[in-house]
Amino acid sequence: MEPAAIGIVGRSHEATNPLNPYSILKISVIIPVYNAATFLRKAVESAVNLDEVKEILLLEDASTDNSLELCRTLQTEYPKVKLFQHPDQGNHGAGATRNLGLEKATQEFIAFLDADDYYLPNRFEAEKEIFRNEKIEGVFNAIGTEFYSEKGKEEFQQKFKNTELTTVKKHAEGKDVFYGLLGLKNDFGTFFHLNGLTVRHKSIRKNKLKFNEKLRVHQDSDFIIKLAYLSHLKSGNITEAVAVRGVHDDNRITKIQQYSDLYNQRQFLLWDSVFQWSKDKDLPGKFGNHILLKRRSFELSLKKGWKKYVLFFLTAFFKPEILKTRYRFTVLKR
């Protein structure tokens, strides 16, 4: 299969089934744009031909290449495309830029797409059936991978074992999704990608959920974890890709070596964000304690020399359950 060709193929228009109000969904697609001129057109054209997509929001974040010019061109070419910038036209990062998209979106459902990735024609097939159940507030699916360079491929494969699909191991719904994302269900898998997520707009508004603008990376993971607790999510297509992640030389995440100081620092900031949120939401002890231990493990991993081991043993004395979790290895990796 050639993903590059599939990503921009249009679909024939479907007749709306009056017995199924979600046979044609009404979706806003949020695309943050920063120095993505090489890939942006492919991303937009993969979404613009999908019947369910009613608007594509390009949130331009003060790029230094010709991304802004391309955004203007795409807005002229496609009526679905709408261009926005921050009020000060400055660079604010992916979190703030996605939040701008949430603010500007007008449709019933929200989907996300990174500017260097693209949708496949089956992107919203599972949603059309699952969202018939009003209880379901979000659906997540598997996404695939396309390597744009050998260097990008090598860096990606060094970090991620599964290069075929970013997905979970089994179907899940409701709080089981939250348990799985925290690692409390070992058979769930690891994570799912923002590109494969579709959410009811009213659920995001009801829970006043936003991306953490202080996180320069992992703000998507932070958002997904919180969403999984606050909303009723359900797995959709977890066995085949509905979107494709493009891996190239400039992917920031793949350049961070696992358990390096930078990796541990970014993980600490992520879990510190989740931990502070868990205190505000007064999560039940089982969840709050698990999040605390995960945060603490990355905090300790950043310590140097004998202080790391002294603090680890003190933590183990007062929180002996850390010795029963895999997070004890995080501390001792470096």
Protein Blocks (a to p, Z undefined) as FASTA:
>chain_A
ZZklmmmcccddddddfklmklpccdddddddehillmmmmmmmmmmmpmklmbdcddde
hiablmlmmmmmmmmmpmkbccdddfklpaebjklmmmmmmmmpcbfbdcdddfkbccdf
klmmmmmmmmmpmklmbdcdddddddfbfklmmmmmmmpmblmbgcdfbdcehjllmmmm
nopamknojbdcfklpccdfklmmmnopacdfkbmghklmmmmmmmmmmpccddfbfkbc
fbdcdddfklmklmpcghiaklmmmmmmmmmmmmmmmmmnopafklmmmmmmmmmmmmmm
mpgcjllmmmmmmmmmmmmmlmmpmklmmmmmZZ
